[in-house]
Amino acid sequence: MSENQKFQLGTIGALTLSVVSSVSIVICNKALITTLAFTFATTLTSWHLLVTFCSLHVALWMKLFEHKPFDARAVMGFGILNGISIGLLNLSLGFNSVGFYQMTKLAIIPCTVLLETLFFRKKFSRNIQLSLGILLLGVGIATVTDLQLNFLGSILSLLAIVTTCIAQIMTNTIQKKFKVSSTQLLYQSCPYQALTLFIVGPFLDGLLTNQNVFAFKYTPQVLFFIVLSCMISVSVNFSTFMVIGKTSPVTYQVLGHLKTCLVLAFGYILLRDPFSWRNILGIMIAVVGMILYSYCSILENQQQKASEVSAQLPQVKESESDVLISMDNGSERLSDGGVPKSPVWKSDKDLQA
C-alpha cells in the first residue's frame, strides 16, 4: 500500500470516527441535559478533557504513541484559546435564541475562509465557494427558526466565532509547523484546556442556569450518563484533532454540519423530536452541498498533486542531464590528462638534442 493510499485511508477513518462519536455524544448529552436536568455543559466539557488527558497518558505509558515536546508557549496559548472558545460558545447559546446560536455556528465557515485567505494566502475556488454556500443555505433552512437579537448576545457570538476559527486554524498549522501528530498535540494541550474550563465552568454554568454544579443531586443514572459521555468524548477530541490535521478547518466545519443533519434525523427517529418538511428540505439541500464540496475538494487535490508531479519532472530531467554532462567532462579530463600516457619514440630526437 502506497503512502498516498495510507493517508486517504487514515483520513476516511478519522472522518468516520468523528461523525460516529460526535453523534453518539450529542444523543448522550441530550439525554443527560434534557431528561436528567444536568445542565452544566461547560463543567461537563472540562471533565471530558480531563478524562481524555488521562486516557492519553495511559496510552503513552503503554507506548502507543511517542511524546514529542515542542514550543511550550504555543501549546499553552493554544490550549487556553481552545478552552475560551468553548466557554464563549456556551455563553452564546445561553444569551441568544437557538436560531441565532445556529447562525453563529454557520458563520464559522465564512470566517475561517476569510482568515485563511487574508493571513495564509489560501485560495478557495468558485466551485468550493458555491458548494459551501449551498451547504450553509441547507443547514440554515433546517436549523434556524428564530433570530432574536440582543447586544450582549451578539458580542458573545462574535467573540465565539473569532476564537473558534483561530483555534481550529492553529490546530492545523501547529501540527504541520512542528511536525507533531494529532495525538501528541492533544496530549500536550488537554491540561490547559481542562484547567481553563474547570476554573470558569462552574461560574459560567451558574450564570446560565442559576444552579450550583457541586450542589446537584448525582443519582446513579446521572453518574452513568456522565461517565458514558466522558468515555465517548475521548474519541470526539481525538478525531477532531485528527480530522483538522489531515484535512483543513473548513472541511472539519463541513463535517460538523453533516453531524447536525444526522443529529436532527436521529432525534426524530429515536427521540421522536418534532420534524417538519422544512427540516427535510434543509437537510437535502445541505447534503447536496456536502457532496459538491467533497467532489470539488477531491478533484482539486488530484489536480494539485498532478501539477506538483509535472513540476518535479523537469527538475529530475535537468539533474539527470547535469550528471551526464559531468560524466562526459570527467571522461574528457581522463583522456586528456587524467591517465599518464605511455612514452612515444621520436625518430628525430638526436637531431633535437
Disulfide bonds with the S-S distance in Angstrom:
none
